[in-house]
């Protein structure tokens, strides 16, 4: 039986726009559903915890009973996640520092997003959110009686560049593993940008000062997110499935908030025509349906490494069912291994 390296990762976060959504619908319920599937197949996942949100909750929980309840229920779920053998790692969205709590609905307004990226906040604030993140995650591991450390990181919005902003905190908190790169992609929409063009494709690699440049002597390990290409009949079928099921509750995300950001529209007619028949997107559970399932199977068949980036808030009942089928079929044909983040991340047997 062939051996495949599978990374199942989740950004454990609320929505980041005008309304954050509720903790129950964005985090607790969808995460419970995915944990059942992971347990069924004895698979372990990495949960990147939006600890800047937990910082803000911690600041107001003594004033608002519902905020205290949210804080406690999240901590309890995180303890259970750790006890089940999954990883809890750093995930930071700096503009939580400017979020406004709305007590009437127990949600947050994050529309002040001028400090969305890490480089936009001052040194004291950088220290504050990293220190809290490290203390919080270590506290959860301690409460769970699990001997692990939060030695991995994913940047909010994947904006890990310039890495020089993060380097001192990686060193200070012994963060060895990084998960923000989508190989050979770039984004530039005025305020926010990253450029991963030229980085190693679909395999882990070590780096030092430049996150997209392999350095075999580097102190850090990058685990790039897999980039899926869905084209031809699969692309058309995928689009048709969503159009047919616009009112089907099975296709409705669990989350109930408002997203941040906008999708840039191209004026290139040739690109628009090409987009009808082909699309590239990060491999994710929330995109899974019967129309593109074959693309996921073909990808893992052709590649030894597969990294899924998903969000509990965006999961739907149908995507969770499809993920169950994906694991069931994949495990019949391949042995799945996960990285051992307790070992030296640069060791040859990191995947075991």
N, C-alpha and C positions, 0 to 999 in steps of 0.2 A: 504494500500500500504506500502511495506517495505521501510525502510529508509537506504540509503547507503551514506557513506562519500567518496567523490571523490576529489582527489587532482590532478589537471592538471597542470604540471609544465614544463617550457621550459628553457633551457640554451641558452640565447640570446648572441651568440658569433660567430666569424669567425672561419675558420679552423686554426689549431695550428701547421701546419707543414711548408714545404718549401714555399708554397704559401697560403696566407690567404683567397683567394677568394675575390669577390667583395661585397660591402655592399648591393647593389641592389639585387643580387641573393641569398646571404647567409642570409640576415636579412629582408630587407624591403618587398620584394615580398612574400616569404613564410609566414612571420608573418601576412601580410595583409590577406592572404588566410585563415589562422587559426582563425584570429579575426572574420571573417565573420561567420564561423561555430559556434564559441563561442557565438556570438551575436544572432544567429538564435535560440539557445536553452537557452539563458540567463544564460550561465555558465561563471564563473569567474576563471581566471588562475593566476599562479604565474610565473613571468618572472625574472630569475636570470641573471642580467645584468653584462657582462664582463667589469667591470669598469676599469680594468687595461688597456684594449684596449682604452677606452675613455680617460684615462690619457695620453697615448701616442699620441692620436689624438690631444688632447688639447695642447700638447707641440709643435706640428709642424704645426698646422692649420694656423698660421700667415705667414708661409713660403710657403705653397702649397695650391693653390686654391681648388684643388680636395679634399684634406684632410679637408679643411674648409667646403666644400659642404657635405662630408660624416658626419662630426660632426653635422652639422645643421639638416640634414635629419634624422639622428638617434634620435637626441633630440626631433624633432617634432613628430616622431612616438612614442617615449616613453611618451611624454605628452599626446598623444591621447590614448595610452594604459591605462595610469593612469586615465584619464577622463572617460574611459569606465568601471571603477571599478575594474580593475585588479591590482595585486601587483607587485611592482618593488623592488627586493631584491639583496643582495650582492652576487657576484660571482667573484673570483679572480684567475688569472693565472699569477703567478709571472714572468714567463719567457718572458712576454711581455716587461719587462724592458730591455731585450737584443735583441728585435726584430729590424730588419732593414727595413726601408721604401724604397719602390721601386717606385719612382715618375713616371717612364715611363709607368707603368701599374696601378698605384694607388693601389698597394697591398703591403703586408708585407711578409718578410721572417722570420719565427720563428724557423728556424732549430737549432739555439743555444738554446738547451733545458736542459742544465745542471743545470738550476735553476728552474725547473718545479714545484717543491713543495715549500710550504711556508717556511719550516724550512731551506731552502737553501739560503735565503736572510738575510741580516743583519737587525738589529733592526731599524735603520733609514729608511730603505726601507720598512719594515713592517709598520711602522708608516705612511710613505708617501702614500702607496697604500690604507690603511684602511681609513686614513683621507680624501683622495680624494674621495673614494667610498662613504663615508657617506655624504660629502658635495655635491657631484654630484647628488645622488639619492634624497636627501632632496630638492635640487634646482629644480629637475624635478617635484616633488610633489608640490612645491610652485608655479611653473609656471602653473601647471595643476589646481591649486586652489583646491587641494585635501588634506584633513586632515588625512594623514597617515605618518607612519615612516617606514624606511627600517629595520624592526626588525627580518629579516630572513637571512639565509646564506646557501650557498652550496659551498663546496671547489672545486677548479679546479681538475678534474680527480677523484673527490670524496676522495682525500687524506686529510682527516680531522684529521688524527692521526700523531703525538701525539697531542691530544686536548690541552695540556698545552701550545702549541705555539699560539693557538687562544684565549684561556681563557681570557687574559687581555683585548683583543679587544672586545670580546663579552660583557664584563662588561662595558668597556668604552663607547661603542656605543649602549648599551641597546639592544643587539641582544639576543632574547629569544628563537628563533625557528631555528632548524637546520634540513637540508634536504640532507645529504650526505651518509647516511647509506643504504646499501642493506642488509637486515637482513640475518644472517647466511651465509655470503660469506666472502672470503678473496682473496687477491691478493699479490703476492710477485714475482716481476721480477727484482731482484737485486737492482736497484736504487729506485723503487717506491713500496710502500706496504700499505695495510690496512688489518685489521682483525676484521670482524664484527661477527665472529662465537660466538654463545652463546647469542647474543642480542635478545631482544623480537621480535617475528616474526609477521609481518603484522598488527601492531597496533602502534599508538603513545605512547611514554613513556617519563617520565622525567628522567633527569640524572644530574650529577654534574661534576665530574672530569674525569671520564672514559666514553667515548661516547657510548660504547656498553653495559654498565652496568646500569640497571634500578635503579634509586634512587628516591623514591617517595617524598623525601624532596628536590630534586634537583631544581636548578634555571632555567634549560633549558628544552625545549621540543624537542624531536627527532621525525621526521615524516619519517619513513623508506620508501624507494622506494620498490614497490611490485616486487617480483621475480616470473616470469612466467615460467611454465614448459610446453613445447610443445613436445608431443611425439606421437608415433604410426603413424596412418594415417595422422594426422594433420601435423606432422613433415615432412613426405615424400611429402605431397601435397604442403606444404610451400616451400620446396626446389625446387620442380618441377615448381612451378609458377615463381620463379625468373629465373630459367634456360630458360624457354620458352620465357620470356619477357625481355631478356638481351638488346634487341635493341628497346624496346617499350618506347617511351618518357614518357608515363604515370608512368613508374617505375623508371624514372631518377630523382635523387635528384635535388632540386633547386640550391643548393650550388655548387660553381665552384672552390673550393680550394683543398688543399692537407691535408690529415689527418696526425696527429702525432701519433707515437707509432707503436707497432707491436703486432701481435697475437702470443702468445706462442704456439708452436706445441708440442703435446704430443707424446712420443715414446711408450706409453702403447697401445698395439694392442687391448686389451679388451676395453679400453676407446674409441679408435677410432671406433670400431664396435658399441659400445653403442651410440656414438655421431651421428651415422647415423639415429638412431631411436628416439633419445631424445635430447633435449637441454634446458638449462635454460638461461634466459636472462631477464634483467630489463624490466618491462612493459613500452612500448613506442609506441607512435603513428606511428613513422617511420617504425616500424616492422609490422604494421597492413596490412593484405591482406585477400582475401577471403579464403585462406587456413588455417589461424589460428584464424579467427574471433570467431569461436565457443569456442576457449580456453579462449578468453577475456570474453565472455559472461558467461562461466562456472565459471571463477574466481570471477567475481563480484556477481554472484549468490550465491556462497558459502561463500563469505567474506563480511563483513560490511565496510571494508576499502580498498580503491584501490588508489594507488599513481603511476601516469604515469610520467616518465621522458623522455622528448623529446627535439629535437633541430631543430629550423626552417631550418637550413642549410641542414639537412638530410631528411626533409620531401619531399615526392613525391606527384604528383597529385593524384595517386591512394590511398596513405595512408591518405590523407586529406578526400577523398570521403569515405573511410572506417570508419574514425573517425566520420564523419557525421552520417553514418548508426549506428555506435555503440551508439552514444548519443541518436539518435531517438528511437532505440529499448529499450535501458536501461531506458529512461525516461517514457516509456509506462508501465514499470513494477515496477519501484522504484522511490522514491522521493530522489533526490540528494541534499545533503547539503555540504557546504564548511566550513572550519574552519573560525572563526572570529578572525583575528589576531589583531584587535583593542582592544580585551578584554585581560584579564589575560590569558596567554597561558596555565596555569595549572588549570584553572577553569573547573569545571565539565561540564559547558555548552559551552565549547570552540567550539564544533561542534553544530551548531544550525539550 
